[in-house]
Structures are given as C-alpha cells and as structure tokens.
Amino acid sequence: MNRSSVGRILICGGVMLAGAMLGGAMLGGLIHSSPVRAQPSAPQESLALTATILNEGYEPAVDVSGTTLKGVMVEPSGHPDGQAEHQHLYLWLPRQLEVHDKRLCLSLNSRDGQYVSQLEVPLESGPALSSPLEADTVLRADFTTTKPEYYTRYADTPPPHRLAVLAELKADCNPATPRDAVVVAGWQPYAAPPETLSVLVNAGRLEALLAVWLENNLGNQQQQGIRCVPIEAASRIAYDTACELRLSSLHKYGRLLLDDPGRLPSIILRRGGSVAAAVPLELGL
C-alpha cells in the first residue's frame, strides 16, 4: 500500500489545517465551512416493520459514564411525533447488506441522559428483504412508546441533537453480542443515500476526532480526521459531542473505505497530545 500521501495538509473551505498526530502518523483535519443543505425526502416508499420495545424508561440519576458511540443520524434528522404514542424511525440499509437471521437493535438516548429506550426489529428475509439486499432500502420501524409524555414534551428541550438514535445490525440484541454494522437513522424519510451524517459521541469532555480512510483513483490510501465539536447546550450528559460527516466533501479526496476491516472509520478521543481511546465505527452506507 502506498502511504506517501498520509498526513498531508488539506485546504478545506479556505482554511488550512495542519494534521494532528495519531499513533505516530499525521492525521489531517477536515473542516466543512459551507452550510448544510436540507436533504430531500426519499422518493421511494419505505418498507414498514414493527419494532418491539425491549426496555424503555427514565434514568433520574445519570452520569457521564457509558459507551462512546451514542448515535449515527442523517442530517437533518427530523423530529419524532410529539402528539402521538405511535412513533416511526427511518433506517437506511445499503445494497449488499447481509440481513439473513439478523435484527436491528435500536438504542435511543436523550441528550440529558434521562430517557432511554432499546428496541428490536427482526429482519425476516422475503421478497421485499432478500439477503444480501438487492437494492438500497429505506426501512420504517414502527413502535408504540410506553412513555408518550416524553415525546409530548420533546419540543421543550432546546436543540440541537435532543435524542440520539443508534441502529446496530446484530445477530441478537444482547449488549455483549458484537455488531455487524451501524446503519443511519432519522425521524423522517430522507434522501437515499444519506449525504450528511451526525455521529453523536460521549467524549467525556475530551477532544474528539472522526477518523476515516480514503482511497484515491491511483489506489493510494490516506487517513483523515474530521474535527468533532462540543454540543452547545446546557444539559449534555449522555453525549456531549457531534461529528459531522459530509460525504460530498470527502469525495474530492477519494473513496471512503468501509469494507476493509483494517481501515474502518473510528472515533478518536484525545487528552492533550495522547490518544485516550479509539472506537471503531462499522458504518453501513
């Protein structure tokens, strides 16, 4: 593999950024300065499946501990229905995704850490959902909340990123079961494929980067870092940081590598100049 381009300085949006050190290698930073455009609604009809609630409730005594990755959502993500107990999540399943004997395990966490919900969506193979998937598919997961008052009060919480959704493809929804992929979630039908993603992170107030691998048309591979930013809100317990992954801005530097286990995207947490944690992100796009 040719790594000659690793660590080069990039000019993005008129800003030159020197790379940050990661494990002895230079990690370039990407900053997207142009405004995010709203994504159009998905033209195709979504496939509706029923989600089963495994657990839902409130956590009155919350702290900042817990897993690092809290959500991967399309941007803009839309909002849940604040007037009804019947809710609908939209999930992007890319072509060639293996779904046989799999299920989607959905974790919902409010930014203040008090509302949590875990849901399960079995993916039954059939004419509409073959394995591997023959086409990109927008799946609608329908569920009936046992806490409708949370959704009624949802709009009272100041934005941004009020409620994170993490959708994991797994063999079962046991927390100890490793995930096969993380798929993109949203509260409204969205363009296919998603163009801009928000990766919501519990960084514990540490500096966070979203590191991705890119391959140009010559086959050269390089790792680049997208700088994540703290969420500007008073209450950010379950997660405190958002990383914006704008796919159209990456394309000019190369193809995003998602199918190489050694080149997966990852969330990098740094304390000073040292890496405190590196969490792989098995992104399904």
URHU-V350971 format. One record per run of one state. SS is the DSSP state (H for helix, E for strand, L for the rest). FROM is the first residue (numbers start at 0). TO is the last residue. If there is no record, write none. Layout:
BEGIN
ss:SS from:FROM to:TO
ss:SS from:FROM to:TO
END
This chain:
BEGIN
ss:L from:0 to:8
ss:E from:9 to:11
ss:L from:12 to:13
ss:E from:14 to:16
ss:L from:17 to:18
ss:E from:19 to:21
ss:L from:22 to:23
ss:E from:24 to:29
ss:L from:30 to:45
ss:E from:46 to:49
ss:L from:50 to:50
ss:E from:51 to:57
ss:L from:58 to:67
ss:E from:68 to:73
ss:L from:74 to:84
ss:E from:85 to:92
ss:L from:93 to:100
ss:E from:101 to:109
ss:L from:110 to:113
ss:E from:114 to:122
ss:L from:123 to:124
ss:E from:125 to:125
ss:L from:126 to:127
ss:E from:128 to:128
ss:L from:129 to:135
ss:E from:136 to:143
ss:L from:144 to:146
ss:H from:147 to:151
ss:L from:152 to:152
ss:H from:153 to:155
ss:L from:156 to:161
ss:E from:162 to:169
ss:L from:170 to:177
ss:E from:178 to:185
ss:L from:186 to:194
ss:E from:195 to:200
ss:L from:201 to:205
ss:E from:206 to:214
ss:L from:215 to:219
ss:E from:220 to:226
ss:L from:227 to:227
ss:E from:228 to:229
ss:L from:230 to:239
ss:E from:240 to:245
ss:H from:246 to:249
ss:L from:250 to:253
ss:E from:254 to:255
ss:L from:256 to:259
ss:H from:260 to:262
ss:L from:263 to:263
ss:E from:264 to:270
ss:L from:271 to:272
ss:E from:273 to:280
ss:L from:281 to:281
ss:E from:282 to:282
ss:L from:283 to:284
END
